[in-house]
Amino acid sequence: MEGGNSNNNNPEDLAVGCLLSIRTTLGDEFEGQVVTYDRPSNILVLQEPSKHGPRRNIRLLKANYIKEFTFLGQAEDPLDPTNCFLDLAALQAREEVAIRQAEADAERIGVGVTSEAQSIFDALSKTLPVRWDKTVIVVMNDVRVSSPYHPESVVGGTPAANERVKKVLDFERKRLQLRSSGGQ
């Protein structure tokens, strides 16, 4: 197989690090480096050269889709940790953003409340700033909506804010009632 075309397309013979030029049965042509071959699934994992910095494109290719390949040479193990580039600062920043988002999402879920109460909270949150105070929905840090989450359960805030919350609450309850009766 040294340097030429191979019609004996046996991916099991390809060592990790082999550089290949591949043509698929679908007519695609590309170059890649063998990362690994998974025998049970018959999938060849290839790393394609990057045109933009240290990022890598990984291609999973079912080996029976290889029409032919050319061995271009042998390179170092693509998974060797001493040669892998990891932008730890970027990874840590992504992790922090994901944690903050997960915490924000968790705060939006009421503990010990019904699905109806959560639906009402979600509807109010679309147009107004809301948060949970145990099982009480606090709207605009001033208006409080307690169980059973009816317009009569709304207290606090300015009269205008109070009325706005009551209207949204009444509308959402009607929408939930229509949904549960199959009218939507």
Steps between C-alpha positions, in 0.01 A plus 500: 500500500807723532432827314258366241138426440344219694211302376526273803302747712545339838487777759623255765838510325525877541702609799413800710670803348487386135444790261257405224340642192154343480235473232158378613237306310298824503775685313637706791875548506694619804817450698513394861704341774384176662402557862355154557295222346199358684463141388146426636345797319745488204564874545827670420565819698703753304639839585499742210761774476379836624514808283448733797739463794509215748137390462443151362225349293420139584327282242334168578489285191340160460788298353286333233449849344871522415541441127876543506771663702860603454750474781673839524725431794514449871471777760504510877212366704222761465388431857842549658426744784833679454395604149133574569399862524244584764402860563444458872394862546230461234385168649481651849306800366252267327466300820430814706236616251338155505498493882348849523235402244421177687469691828272759337290222348478322836377819670213514252367163612266509796557248777189333637265667252256351252563489127219755469688739732817449296309573177364820652852599611636429151222707337562793735875478437452559128402863559589580861796444734403216736660277761390238748482565875438142609154438345412868447557663162658841547443731203705819452637449857174643633190308393448158662285218364424220746338162455247429346637764257167664417456876436366525857834363622689807371617745768744789528651738250354807341139479385616503135753219555245303700242530219754403234595184690132415552432534125793280400403249768137491388603461134745218583243313712248516212767376258591211732133412541450495121806278459388253765150476351645430155389830350839592356 
